[in-house]
Amino acid sequence: MGSIGAPEILVILVLALLVLGPERLPQAARTAGKWMAELRRITSSLQAEVQPFVDQVMTPINNTAAAAGEAYTATTATVAADNGQGGTSATALGDEEGSGSVVELTVDELKFNEPAPTVEERPPFDPSLN
């Protein structure tokens, strides 16, 4: 929904003049102005009360996002440096036993050039894994 432009305001004013008449229009405008000022005061007060809670919740989220961004940048810089120096390996976390040890993989083992499996090649969906 867009904002109200000059033509819309002009139509509203003409309709208000026709409905209220020239005697009651200034009083109606003053009353509408008071309502708008009160609404702005209430929303400003509510925002001031809620903002500390929002900051309290968002600070850890922003810190985590910043740390993730730094880790991503460091990782891509390391990989780029390794590839620039002739390195052809990447590090993967975990192994078959699930011990969480670091395993070195060569680029050939990562299978970058293989096409994605088709629907027929994929294993059937198992809802118990979800």
N, C-alpha and C positions, 0 to 999 in steps of 0.2 A: 504494500500500500504506500503510495507516494505522499509527499507533503502537500499542504494546502497552499495554492498559489494565489496571486492577485485576483484572477477572475472568480475563483471560488469565494474569496472573502467578500468581493463586491456583491455577488449573488446573495450571500448570507446577510449582508447589511441591508440590501434592498428588501429582502423578505422580512427582516426584523422591523424595518421601518413601516412596511405595510401591515404587519400583524400588531405591533405595539403602538404605532402612531408616533408622531414627533414629540408628544408630551412625555410619554413614558420611556422612550428609547434611551435618553441619557441616564436615567436611574437604573435601567436594566444593564447598561454597559458598566456602570460603577459596581453593581452587584456581581456581575460576571468577573470583573477585575479583582474584586475581593476574594471570590472563590478560587480564582487562579493563584493568587498570592498565597492563600491558605494551603492549597494543594502543593505548591512548590515548597513551602515551609515544612509540611509534613513529610514529603518525600526526601527532602534534604536531611531532616532529623533522622528518619529511618535509615538512610544511607550511612550517616555518621555512626549509628549504633551497630549496623551490620558489618561495616568495613573491617573492624579489627578481627572479627571471626573469619572473614574471607581471607584476610592476610595470614592469619594463623594456619589456615588449611592450605593456602597456596604456597607458602614459603617452602615447605618440604618438597612439594611437587616441582616447583621451579628449581630448587637445588638439585633434585634428582635429574631433571631434564638437562640442566647445565652440565652435570657430571657425565651423563650419557653422551652428550654432544662432544665433550672433551675426550672421552674414551674413544668415540668413533673417529674423531680427528686424529688422535694419536695412532689408532690402529691403521687407518688408511695411510697415514704418513709412513708407518713402519712397513706396511706391505709395498707401498710405492718404492721405498728405499731398497727393500729386498729385491724387488723386481728390477729396479734400475741397476743393481749390482750383480745381476745374473742369478739371483736366488729364485728357485722355482718351487718353494714349499710354502705351505700354509699350516697353521696350528689349529687343531680341533680339540675341544675339550671332551673328555670321556673316552671310554673304549668299550669293547664287547662285554667285559665283566661289570661295567658300571662303577669302577673304582674312582672315576673322576680324574685319572691321570691325563697328562698331556700327550697327544699322539701327533707325530709329524706326518703330513700327507704331501705327496708330490702333486703337481698339477695334473698329471695323467690320471691319478687316482680320484681326483675330484670330478671328472667326467663333465667338463664344461661344454663340450661340443656334442654331447648326445642329445637327441630330441626328447621332449617330454613324452611320457608313456601315453598311449591312447587309452580310450575308455575300456577297450577289450583287454589291455595289458594290466590294468590296475586291479589290485585285490578287491574282493567284495567288501562293502561297508559293514563294519561290526559295531552295532549300537552299544554293546557292553563296554567298549573302550571309551565311550564318551562320559 
